[in-house]
Amino acid sequence: MLITIYLLLIPVSLVLWIWLTKRLWRVSPAAAGTSFFLLFPAIYWCWKLWNDPDAHIRVPAIANGLITLVLLLMSYRIGTTELDRFLDNLKVSVHHQEHRQQARVAAHLPAAVAVSASVSVGA
């Protein structure tokens, strides 16, 4: 369950990061470009533009900080054991799907063999 929430929060984080970059673009396109790809320029520009009324940077910066903190704490909480368990469950479900598909094919196989045998005998 934690991994699902974690995986859902990653796109939310990306949307918030784009929102922050859009706000930085109003003040400086170069700052927005570097801040989108690098963390330290983003921190610098958020610090520099915190009180700038034209940038309105506070809400996106706080939202990004909170979501990043939540993702970081969740990644420590999930750890490798939970991730291994999640991947094992995924492998098991894929394995069961393969068995079900093979069973469906095997169920239709005897009828197909009987039809081909009757056709070859009749010819």
Residue, then its C-alpha position, 0 to 999 in steps of 0.5 A: m500500500l505504501i508503495t502505491i501511495y509513493l508511486l502516486l505522489i511522484p507525478v504529483s511532485l512533478v506537477l508541483w515542480i512544473w508549477l514552481t518552474k512556471r512561477l520562476w519563469r515570470v521573473s527569469p527564464a534562465a532561472a526557471g530552466t536551470s531550476f527545473f533540472l537542478l535542485f540547488p538553483a531552485i533553492y537559491w531562486c526560491w530563497k531570493l524570490w521569497n518576498d517578491p510579489d511578482a513571483h508568488i513563489r511561496v505556495p509552490a515552494i512550500a508544496n514542493g518542500l512538503i511533498t519532497l519531505v513526504l517522499l523522502l520519509m516514505s522511501y526510508r519507511i518502505g526500504t528494500t524489504e517492502l520493495d522486495r515483497f512488492l516485486d515478489n507479489l508482482k512476479v507471483s501474479v504474473h506467474h499465475q496469469e501465465h498459468r491461467q493462460q496456459a490452462r485456457v490453451a490446454a483446454h482448447l487443445p484436445a478439441a483442436v487435436a481431435v478435429s485435425a485427427s478426424v480431418s486427416v483420417g477422412a482424407 
